[in-house]
């Protein structure tokens, strides 16, 4: 159920987008996405970010209802990505005396998006640990560069102990979607923020000094209970540690023979007592979910056909996604297939060798077109070796 109740004077004014097909023009969002925005009512009134153009009209109606005839004093700009900042210009035109609150990088980037009249007069530049008193509410600004743009900052409201966390702790799915938080938050994290684990760790260290009673992200549900759970997940994800014991098999197969071998290999692992084995057909399944599973489990098997004296495209794209997101600290096994010149194994090794702390376990299994007794024996050896990894 949709829960947007925050407090008497802090009001949710965001909107759900159920019609979007691809978030950021690349991520499948079967349950849509929420664009979160908030209003703090006090002696001074602050709008906490705007939202995407797709929901401008709904957002303006929500804002008008929450203002109840009042005029906002400040627009806090936590993040300039258009899904949160599209309506900055709209607000400036609607409320010509409003002040814009951001950091140096915010105002360096802002003119790339909007031609704001009298920007120098209306901007309020904040830095680490600066505060803005609204009356009974005080916002403390915490810089969080590269989580996941350079200008990102989060705000801690001191009286109600609320962290406005920008894209941190975000999640795919609308607010009225009834689903487990972790799965879609993990997919969101690794695909959008995952490259910047070091920067997320820096933000978490700052947050641990605060008494946080609620987290209000820019996507996904407002987090009110068991905050240690969500913070612990972010700590695991951003430190590139495996979240669960298990083996993820990523397979790219042209005519089905490599996929058949991957399925037989999955059965071998389960017969050896491996309790969690997940197989993904990279040609047909969501690559963002495959990236999520690669980070989730402690071991991974790459099974791919050779293609044009190289690597079959779905596997190449998958590995480049992992490399871009700083994939590391994993044990990897390799299965290649090729009829006359198997090249997939070398290509996979070459990409893996550009990653940090990757343990490639032997043997690398070579299949010549279809699985035979010889290659099946090698699969069994690889299965035993990766199951026995502690």
C-alpha positions, 0 to 999 in steps of 0.5 A, spaced: 500 500 500 502 507 498 504 510 504 506 517 503 504 520 510 511 523 513 509 528 519 504 534 520 509 539 517 512 535 512 508 533 506 509 528 500 508 531 493 511 526 488 507 522 483 507 515 481 509 513 473 506 507 471 506 508 464 513 509 463 517 503 459 524 504 460 527 508 466 533 512 463 531 509 456 534 503 458 532 499 465 525 495 464 521 497 470 515 493 470 512 496 476 513 503 474 517 508 478 516 514 483 518 521 483 519 523 490 518 530 492 517 533 499 514 540 502 516 542 509 511 547 512 514 552 517 515 559 518 519 559 511 517 553 506 522 549 502 520 544 496 525 538 496 526 537 489 522 537 483 520 531 479 520 529 472 516 532 466 512 526 465 508 528 471 509 535 472 501 537 472 500 532 477 506 534 481 504 542 481 497 540 483 500 536 489 504 542 491 498 547 490 494 543 495 500 542 500 502 550 500 494 551 501 495 558 499 502 559 501 508 561 497 514 557 498 521 561 500 526 555 498 527 550 492 532 545 495 536 542 489 539 535 491 540 532 484 540 535 477 538 529 473 532 531 469 527 526 473 528 530 479 530 537 476 526 538 470 521 543 473 526 548 476 524 553 471 517 551 472 517 553 479 522 559 478 517 562 473 511 560 478 514 563 484 519 569 482 522 570 488 523 563 490 531 562 492 534 556 489 539 552 494 544 548 492 552 547 492 557 550 488 557 544 483 549 545 482 550 552 480 556 550 475 551 545 472 544 549 472 545 553 466 546 547 462 539 545 463 536 552 464 536 560 463 534 562 470 533 570 470 537 573 476 540 566 478 546 570 482 541 574 486 536 568 488 542 562 489 543 560 496 550 556 496 551 551 501 557 546 503 558 541 508 554 541 514 551 548 513 544 549 515 538 552 513 533 554 519 526 554 516 523 555 523 522 549 527 525 545 522 533 546 520 536 542 514 543 540 515 547 539 508 551 533 507 555 533 500 555 526 497 558 527 490 558 521 485 552 518 488 551 518 483 552 525 480 558 530 482 553 535 485 549 530 489 547 532 496 543 530 501 539 533 507 538 531 514 532 535 518 534 535 525 528 536 529 524 530 526 531 526 524 529 525 517 534 524 512 532 526 505 537 521 501 537 523 494 538 517 489 541 513 495 536 508 498 532 508 492 528 503 488 524 501 482 517 501 482 511 505 484 509 507 491 503 503 491 507 496 488 506 491 493 513 487 492 519 486 497 524 492 497 530 488 497 530 485 490 528 492 486 532 496 490 538 492 489 537 492 481 536 499 482 543 500 486 547 496 482 545 498 475 545 506 477 549 507 483 553 501 483 560 504 480 560 509 486 561 504 491 567 508 495 563 514 494 557 511 497 561 508 503 563 515 504 556 517 505 554 511 509 560 513 514 557 520 515 550 518 516 552 513 521 553 520 525 546 522 525 540 519 529 536 518 523 528 516 524 526 516 517 529 516 510 526 519 504 529 518 498 527 521 491 525 514 488 521 508 492 518 508 498 519 512 505 523 508 509 520 508 517 522 502 520 528 497 521 532 502 518 538 498 520 536 493 515 536 498 509 543 501 511 546 494 512 544 492 505 547 499 502 553 497 506 554 490 503 552 493 496 557 499 496 563 495 499 562 490 493 561 484 498 557 478 496 550 478 499 549 471 499 552 464 498 550 462 491 552 461 484 550 465 478 550 462 471 550 467 466 549 464 459 549 467 452 547 461 447 546 462 439 543 455 437 541 452 444 547 448 445 551 452 450 544 453 454 543 446 454 550 445 457 549 450 462 542 447 464 546 440 465 552 444 469 546 447 474 544 440 475 551 438 477 551 443 482 545 442 485 546 434 485 553 436 489 549 440 494 549 447 492 543 450 495 542 456 491 544 456 483 541 461 478 541 461 471 540 467 466 539 466 459 543 473 457 539 473 450 532 473 453 532 476 460 533 483 463 541 484 463 539 489 469 537 483 473 543 479 471 547 485 473 544 484 480 545 477 480 552 477 479 553 482 484 548 478 489 552 471 489 559 470 491 561 465 485 559 466 478 559 461 471 560 465 465 558 460 459 558 463 452 558 461 445 564 464 440 562 469 435 566 472 429 572 470 432 570 473 438 565 473 444 557 472 443 554 479 443 550 478 449 556 476 454 560 481 451 555 486 453 554 483 460 561 483 462 562 490 460 556 492 464 560 489 470 566 492 468 563 499 468 560 498 475 567 496 478 565 488 479 570 485 484 571 480 489 568 474 486 570 467 484 569 466 476 568 459 472 568 459 464 565 455 459 566 456 452 563 453 446 565 453 438 565 449 432 572 450 429 575 456 433 573 457 440 575 464 442 570 466 447 574 463 453 580 468 452 575 474 450 572 473 457 578 472 461 581 478 457 575 482 460 575 479 467 583 481 467 581 488 467 577 487 474 579 487 481 580 481 485 577 476 480 579 469 482 578 465 475 577 457 477 580 452 473 578 448 469 576 452 463 571 448 459 571 448 452 565 445 448 566 443 441 559 445 438 555 440 443 556 437 449 560 430 449 563 425 454 570 429 454 567 436 455 562 433 460 567 430 465 571 437 465 564 440 467 563 435 472 570 437 475 569 445 474 562 443 478 566 440 484 571 445 484 567 451 484 562 448 490 568 447 494 570 454 494 569 457 501 
